[in-house]
Amino acid sequence: MKLETKAAFERKAAGDGEDDEIKDALAALTKTTGDAVKSMDDRMKTWEAELDKFFKKANRPRGGGPGAGDLDIGDPEKIEAERKNLNAFIRGEFKIMTVDVDPQAGYFVPDILRPTMTEKLYDTPTMLSLVRTEQWDGPGSEWMEPLKRALLSARRRSSETQAAQDTSASNPVGLLTVGAGESEALIQFSQKLIDDSSRDLASMAFTDMDAAFDRQLDGEVISGTGTGNQAWGFLNVPIVATDDATRNWGSIQYVPGGDAANVTADGVKNLLWGLRAPYRTNASFVMSSNTANAVDKLKNGQGDYIWRDQMTAGAPPMLLGFPVHFDENMPAVAGNALPIAFGNWKLGYLAVKKSVTRYLRDPYTAKPNIVLYGYKRQGGMVANSEAIKVMKIATS
């Protein structure tokens, strides 16, 4: 096609000399444009229909617009309906692609297990933090150490020629033997649970086992029977009224509380002064929270509370100038009960542990389950019975 001036083109277009080639081009352009417009109109109608179907399936009204109707945002019922529909939309409760059905792409949205976890809390093993604890590895199932139960005494010689006499007590040095009995814990998990869990369930179970062993020994320090591989608790040794000078070694003295049913301020004071001066250094009270509630209300003769809360966060409260520790294994206040103990616990009681907790992961015994097994060898007993005193709820 040859180039022409604008004037020549306009003349031909106005009929001043028809040009077949230009007519054909204009006709083709007109047809193409018309087809495009028609195609776009058809698509808009299709999209409009699909959008109507979408809102109908989602049970959600359309927004304002030509032919769509306006949503009255001031109508509370419509707002509540819109909120529910929005929740349904977010959760995938519309039948296009949902989180519930695999063919509808639901598995692209897995549930997420958060890294945090809500746990039941247990009482802290109080006594294990107070008593002396020894741990060893190697042969033997008993801890043995020398025990010096008596001191030499002195005497006056009546003359320079008097013969010397033995001033030692009988059996001044003995042997303290504490057995380490075996404790065990066991739990089973399925292989699939162990393999697919987002958490290390085996490590969690072993950690719980170790904590359970500590809680077990803590309770036995107070009330263990000394049988069946239990530790020997200080409340299960002979509890007598005689003082240190006349009491058999290994038995613990009780101090009457002064009332047949309740704890008294004078009883607490008598308990404190019942422990001889050498042992009062680093001594502390031990009782349950229930008993502490009763003691907290006690007053002296001047009407002042004998209980003193510490000003430092986390520090134990003070009772007559000595720390108070809480262990819920201690008995409650009742007639003839022993609800309060006072002593130098590092000297008075010895807990022993054979090495560390042993763990076994057994995938064979209970297939297809995995057995997690843990055991620990531990024990304890009163080491120095003079270093611990207990209050008895009684008048004598």
C-alpha positions in Angstrom: 0.0 0.0 0.0 1.5 3.3 -1.1 1.6 6.3 1.3 -0.7 9.2 0.6 -1.2 12.6 2.0 -3.8 13.3 4.7 -5.8 15.4 2.2 -5.9 12.6 -0.4 -7.0 10.1 2.2 -9.8 12.4 3.5 -11.0 13.0 -0.1 -11.2 9.3 -0.8 -13.0 8.6 2.5 -15.5 11.4 1.7 -16.3 9.8 -1.6 -13.9 12.0 -3.5 -12.5 8.9 -5.1 -13.3 5.6 -3.4 -10.5 3.3 -2.5 -11.4 -0.4 -2.1 -8.5 -1.2 0.0 -9.3 1.4 2.7 -13.0 0.3 2.7 -11.9 -3.3 3.3 -9.6 -2.3 6.1 -12.3 -0.2 7.8 -14.8 -3.0 7.5 -12.4 -5.5 9.0 -11.6 -3.1 11.9 -15.3 -2.6 12.6 -16.0 -6.3 12.7 -13.0 -7.0 14.9 -14.0 -4.3 17.3 -17.6 -5.5 17.5 -16.6 -9.1 18.1 -14.3 -8.0 20.9 -17.0 -5.9 22.6 -19.5 -8.8 22.3 -16.9 -11.2 23.8 -16.2 -8.9 26.7 -19.9 -8.5 27.3 -20.4 -12.3 27.4 -17.5 -12.7 29.8 -18.9 -10.0 32.2 -22.3 -11.8 32.2 -20.5 -15.1 33.0 -18.5 -13.5 35.8 -21.7 -11.9 37.2 -23.4 -15.3 37.2 -20.5 -17.0 38.9 -20.3 -14.3 41.5 -24.0 -14.7 42.3 -23.5 -18.4 42.7 -20.5 -17.8 45.0 -22.4 -15.5 47.4 -25.4 -17.9 47.3 -23.3 -20.9 48.4 -21.5 -18.8 51.0 -24.8 -17.6 52.3 -23.5 -14.1 52.3 -25.3 -11.0 50.8 -23.6 -9.1 48.1 -22.3 -5.6 48.6 -23.9 -2.6 47.2 -23.9 -2.0 43.5 -26.1 -1.9 40.4 -28.7 -4.6 40.7 -27.1 -6.2 43.7 -29.1 -4.5 46.5 -27.5 -2.6 49.3 -26.6 -4.2 52.6 -28.1 -2.2 55.5 -25.1 -1.9 57.8 -27.2 -0.3 60.5 -29.4 -3.4 61.0 -28.1 -5.4 64.0 -29.6 -8.7 62.7 -28.0 -8.3 59.4 -24.7 -7.3 61.0 -24.8 -10.5 63.2 -25.7 -12.6 60.1 -22.8 -11.0 58.3 -20.4 -11.8 61.2 -21.5 -15.5 61.2 -21.1 -15.6 57.4 -17.6 -14.1 57.7 -16.6 -16.7 60.3 -17.9 -19.4 58.0 -16.0 -17.9 55.2 -12.7 -17.7 57.2 -13.1 -21.3 58.4 -13.8 -22.6 54.9 -17.4 -23.5 55.5 -18.3 -22.9 51.9 -18.3 -25.5 49.2 -15.5 -24.3 46.9 -12.4 -25.4 48.8 -12.7 -26.3 52.5 -10.4 -27.2 55.3 -12.5 -30.3 56.0 -12.3 -32.3 52.8 -9.2 -33.4 51.0 -10.4 -33.0 47.4 -11.4 -29.5 48.2 -7.8 -28.6 49.2 -8.5 -28.8 52.9 -5.2 -30.4 53.7 -3.4 -27.3 52.6 -4.6 -25.9 56.0 -3.3 -28.3 58.7 -4.1 -27.6 62.4 -1.1 -26.1 64.1 0.0 -27.3 67.6 1.3 -24.3 69.4 4.7 -24.5 71.2 3.2 -23.6 74.5 1.6 -26.2 76.8 -0.7 -26.1 79.8 0.6 -28.3 82.6 -0.6 -29.4 86.0 1.8 -28.1 88.7 3.0 -30.3 91.5 4.4 -29.3 94.9 8.1 -28.6 94.9 10.1 -31.3 96.8 10.7 -29.2 99.8 12.5 -31.6 102.1 15.0 -32.6 99.4 16.1 -29.0 99.2 16.6 -28.9 103.0 18.2 -32.2 103.9 21.7 -33.4 103.1 21.8 -35.4 99.8 24.6 -37.6 98.8 25.0 -39.3 95.4 27.5 -41.9 94.3 28.3 -44.2 91.4 30.0 -47.5 91.6 29.4 -50.8 93.4 27.1 -51.3 96.3 23.5 -50.4 97.1 24.2 -48.8 100.5 25.7 -45.5 101.5 28.0 -46.0 104.5 29.8 -43.3 106.6 31.2 -43.1 110.1 28.8 -41.9 112.8 30.1 -40.2 115.9 27.4 -40.5 118.6 29.3 -39.6 121.7 32.1 -37.3 122.9 34.8 -37.9 125.4 34.2 -36.6 128.9 36.7 -35.2 131.4 37.2 -35.9 135.1 39.1 -34.5 138.0 41.9 -36.5 139.5 41.7 -36.7 143.2 45.4 -36.9 143.6 48.5 -37.0 141.5 48.9 -40.7 142.2 45.4 -41.8 141.3 45.2 -44.2 138.4 43.8 -42.9 135.1 40.3 -44.1 134.1 38.5 -44.5 130.8 36.3 -41.4 130.2 34.9 -42.4 126.8 31.2 -43.4 126.3 30.3 -46.8 125.1 30.4 -47.1 121.3 31.4 -43.5 120.6 31.9 -44.1 116.9 29.5 -46.2 114.8 28.5 -46.7 111.2 25.6 -44.9 109.5 24.2 -47.1 106.7 21.5 -45.9 104.3 20.1 -48.2 101.7 19.2 -47.1 98.2 16.0 -48.9 97.2 14.8 -49.0 93.6 11.9 -46.9 92.3 10.5 -47.4 88.8 8.2 -45.7 86.3 6.9 -47.0 83.0 4.8 -45.6 80.1 3.9 -46.9 76.6 3.5 -44.9 73.4 2.5 -46.2 70.0 5.3 -46.1 67.4 3.2 -43.8 65.2 2.6 -41.3 68.0 6.4 -41.3 68.8 7.3 -40.9 65.1 4.7 -38.3 64.1 4.4 -36.2 67.2 5.6 -32.6 66.9 7.0 -32.9 70.4 9.7 -35.1 71.8 7.4 -37.3 73.8 10.2 -39.6 75.0 12.2 -36.8 76.5 9.1 -35.3 78.1 8.3 -38.7 79.7 11.8 -39.2 81.0 11.8 -35.7 82.5 8.5 -36.5 84.2 9.9 -39.7 85.6 12.8 -37.9 87.2 10.5 -35.4 88.8 8.2 -38.2 90.0 11.1 -40.0 91.7 12.0 -36.7 93.5 8.4 -36.2 94.7 8.3 -39.8 95.9 11.5 -39.5 98.0 10.4 -36.1 99.3 7.3 -37.7 100.8 9.3 -40.6 102.2 11.7 -38.2 104.0 8.7 -37.3 106.2 6.6 -40.5 106.4 8.5 -43.3 104.7 8.1 -46.7 106.5 11.6 -48.0 105.9 10.0 -51.2 104.4 9.5 -52.2 100.8 12.6 -50.3 99.7 11.1 -47.0 101.1 13.2 -44.4 102.8 12.8 -44.1 106.6 10.8 -41.0 107.4 11.6 -38.9 110.4 8.0 -39.2 111.6 8.2 -43.0 111.5 11.1 -43.4 113.9 10.3 -43.7 117.6 8.8 -40.4 118.8 9.2 -40.0 122.5 9.0 -37.2 125.1 12.4 -37.7 126.7 15.1 -35.1 126.0 18.6 -35.5 124.4 20.3 -36.4 127.6 18.2 -39.6 128.3 16.7 -40.5 124.9 18.0 -43.4 122.9 19.9 -42.5 119.8 17.8 -42.7 116.7 14.5 -41.6 118.4 13.1 -38.1 118.0 11.7 -35.9 120.8 8.3 -34.4 120.6 7.3 -31.2 122.3 3.6 -30.9 123.5 1.7 -28.1 121.8 -0.2 -27.2 125.0 -3.7 -27.9 123.6 -5.4 -31.2 122.8 -6.8 -30.0 119.4 -5.1 -26.8 118.3 -1.7 -25.3 117.7 -0.7 -22.6 120.2 1.8 -19.8 120.3 3.4 -21.2 123.4 3.6 -24.6 121.8 5.6 -23.1 118.9 7.9 -21.4 121.3 8.4 -24.6 123.3 9.3 -26.4 120.1 11.9 -23.8 119.1 13.6 -23.9 122.5 13.4 -27.6 122.7 16.1 -27.8 120.0 19.5 -27.3 121.7 21.5 -24.2 120.8 24.2 -26.0 118.7 21.4 -27.2 116.3 19.4 -24.0 116.2 22.0 -22.4 113.8 20.6 -22.9 110.3 17.4 -24.5 111.7 14.0 -24.0 110.1 10.3 -24.9 110.5 8.5 -27.3 108.2 4.7 -27.6 108.0 1.8 -27.9 105.5 0.0 -24.9 104.1 -3.1 -25.8 106.2 -1.0 -25.8 109.4 0.6 -22.5 108.4 -2.8 -21.0 108.0 -3.5 -21.7 111.7 0.0 -20.6 112.9 -0.3 -17.4 110.9 -3.2 -16.3 113.2 -1.3 -16.8 116.4 -0.3 -13.8 118.6 2.0 -13.4 121.5 1.1 -12.0 125.0 1.3 -8.4 123.6 -1.2 -9.1 120.8 1.5 -9.2 118.1 1.5 -11.8 115.4 4.4 -14.2 115.8 4.4 -14.8 112.0 6.4 -12.4 109.9 6.2 -12.2 106.1 9.5 -11.5 104.4 9.9 -8.2 102.5 12.0 -9.9 99.8 10.1 -11.7 97.0 10.6 -15.4 97.1 12.2 -15.5 100.6 10.5 -17.8 103.1 8.4 -16.2 105.9 9.8 -16.1 109.4 8.4 -17.6 112.5 10.1 -16.4 115.8 13.1 -15.4 113.7 13.5 -18.7 111.8 12.4 -19.6 108.2 9.3 -21.5 107.5 9.1 -24.1 104.6 6.0 -25.7 103.3 5.6 -29.4 102.5 2.1 -30.8 101.9 3.2 -34.2 103.1 3.3 -33.0 106.7 0.2 -33.9 108.8 -2.6 -31.5 109.4 -3.4 -30.1 112.9 -5.4 -32.7 114.8 -5.4 -34.4 118.2 -2.1 -36.3 118.8 -0.8 -35.4 115.3 2.7 -34.1 114.6 2.0 -31.2 112.2 5.2 -29.0 112.8 8.8 -30.0 112.7 11.8 -27.8 113.6 15.3 -28.8 113.0 18.7 -28.4 111.4 17.9 -30.5 108.4 21.4 -30.8 106.9 22.5 -32.4 110.1 19.4 -34.3 111.0 18.5 -36.2 107.8 20.5 -37.9 105.0 19.0 -38.7 101.6 21.1 -40.9 99.2 20.8 -41.4 95.4 22.7 -44.0 93.4 24.1 -42.2 90.4 21.5 -40.7 88.1 18.1 -41.9 86.8 18.5 -44.8 84.3 16.3 -44.8 81.2 15.4 -47.6 78.9 13.6 -47.2 75.5 12.3 -50.6 74.5 10.7 -51.0 71.0 10.5 -54.8 71.1 8.7 -56.0 74.1 5.2 -54.6 73.4 5.3 -54.1 69.6 3.8 -52.0 68.0 4.2 -49.9 71.2 7.4 -48.4 72.5 8.0 -48.9 76.2 9.7 -46.1 78.1 11.1 -47.3 81.4 13.0 -45.5 84.1 14.4 -46.4 87.4 16.3 -44.8 90.2 17.9 -46.1 93.4 17.5 -43.8 96.3 16.7 -43.8 100.0 17.1 -41.9 103.3 17.0 -42.0 107.0 17.5 -39.9 110.1 21.2 -39.2 110.6 21.3 -37.2 113.8 18.1 -37.6 115.8 19.0 -34.7 118.2 18.9 -32.2 115.3 15.1 -32.6 114.8 12.1 -31.8 117.1 8.4 -32.2 116.3 5.3 -30.7 117.9 2.6 -33.0 119.1 -0.9 -31.6 119.4 -1.4 -32.7 123.0 -1.2 -31.2 126.5 1.6 -33.5 127.5 
